[in-house]
Amino acid sequence: MLSPKRALWATLMMASFGLLLIVPCLAQEAPEKPEAVSEEPESPLEKIPEAPQTPKEEAPALTVIATMCTEIQDREPVGAGQTFPAAVGKLYCHTLVEGCQDSTKVTHVWYYGEKKMAEVTLPVTSQRWRTWSSKQILESWTGDWHVDILAQDKTALTSTSFQIQ
């Protein structure tokens, strides 16, 4: 006869050994069923419809508003417009991003006509974030401009156009 201490130890050892045998069996994948080739009737269990899938919640869409302006004061655009004089000297692209769930980045890509003039990557670190980039504008750079605002994965979020006259 085993002492109570040894009996407990033996029981624990047997239970542990049993788990070692059972756990790997549970981790194995079930073999794939071959495609049915006979025309036997389906079992009643196979006719039970699946429970409807609940739709995944999609992340809320980002709202991105870009404004061209001549100044930034208290994180707000000042002197907003779509047409600026050739002597403007410097312009800002102010961007408001709303609905961001995680920290990310946006990129401002400045174009004079179709020529890329600058690319600036900016952090976005809260649900409502204001950020901006600026570009020195020479008086000889008259004509059509635009700034594309891109997501971190380089997909287009929005674009804003303006003219230098």
N, C-alpha and C positions, 0 to 999 in steps of 0.2 A: 504494500500500500504506500502511495506517495504522500508526503507531507502536504498540507494545504498550500504552502509556499511553492513547492515543486509542481503541484497540480495546476496552480494558476499560471506558472511559467510555461508549462507544457501546453496549456490551452492557448495562451498568447502566441506561442511559437507555431502551433498548428494553424491558428487563424491567420497569422502573417504569411505562412507558407501558402495557404489557400488563396490569399489575395495576390501573391506573386504569380500564381497560376491563372487566376481569373482576369486580372487587369490587362495583361497583354492580349488576351483573347477579345476583350471588349474594344480594344484600340484598333483591331484589324478591321479593314473595310469589308463590307459584304461583297461577294463576287457579283459582277454584272449579270443580269438576267439576259439570256439570248433572246433575240426577237422571236415572237411566236410564228411558227410556220404551219401549224395545224389549224383547222377550223372548228376547234372544240368551243363550246359555249363558254363565255367568261363566267368566273365565279361571282356570286352575288356581292362579295366584298369589293370586287374591282369596280362595281357600278356606283359605289358611294361617291357622291361629288365631293371635290375638295372644298375646304373652307375658303371663302373669298379672301383674297389678299388685301390687307389694309395698305392704302397708298403711302409711299414714303413721303415724309414731310420735306418739301424742297426748301432750300435756304431762301430767305427773302431776297428779292432782286435788289441789286445796288441801284441807288439813285445817284447820278453823277451830273453836276451842273458846272459848266466851265464858263468863265466870264473874262473877257479881255479888258484890261484897264491900265491906267497910267500910274496908279499908286495902290499900296496896301496900307490901310490904317486900322489898327485893332483887329487884325486878321480878316478884314472886310475889303472888298474891291472899291476903289474910288476912281472916278473918271472913266466909267465903263463905256464901251462903244464898239462899233464895228468898222469905223473909219477914223483914221488918225493922221495927223499931219506928218510930212517927211521929217520935220525937225523934232519929232516926239522924243528921240533919244533912247528911251527904254520903255518896254511894255512888259506887263505881267499877265500870266495866265493863272487866274485864281480858280481853284477847283474845290467844290464841296462834294464830299463823298458821304452818303448816308446808307445805313443798312449793312455795314460790314460786320461779320460775325467774329473774325479773327484778324490779327495784325496781318497786313499785306503791304504791297507797294503798288503805286501807279507810276506810269512813265508819260512825260510830256515830250512829244516829238514835234519840233517846230519846223515848218516848211515854208520856204519862199518860192512860190510857184510849185514846182514838183521837186525842188532841190532841198534835201534835208539840211537844216542849218544848225540844229542842236537837239540833243536828247538828254533829258534830265529825269532820273528815277527818284521818287519821293516816297517816304514812309506814310502809311495810314495805320494808326494804332488804336482807334476807337470806333464805335458805331457811327458817330457823326464827327467828321474830320475835315478841317479846312487846310489846304496846302496850296502852294503856288511856286511857279518858276518864273524867271525873267529873262529877257533877251535884249541886248543892245541892238538898236536899229540904226543903221547908217542912212543918211539922207538920200543916198543914191538907190536904196532898196525899195523903190516904190512899186506898187502892184499888189497882187493877191497873195495872201498868206493864210495859213491855217495851222492849228495845233491839234494833233491827234492825242487823245488820252487813252492809254492802253492799260489793261489789267496786268497783274504780275505774270500771267501766262502769255502775254503779248496779244491777247484778243482786244479788239477795239471796244471801248466803253462809250466814247462820244468824240465829237470833233467840233471845233469852233473856228469859224472863218472871219477874217478881217482884211481891211485894205489900208495900205499906206499911200497917201496922196501928196 
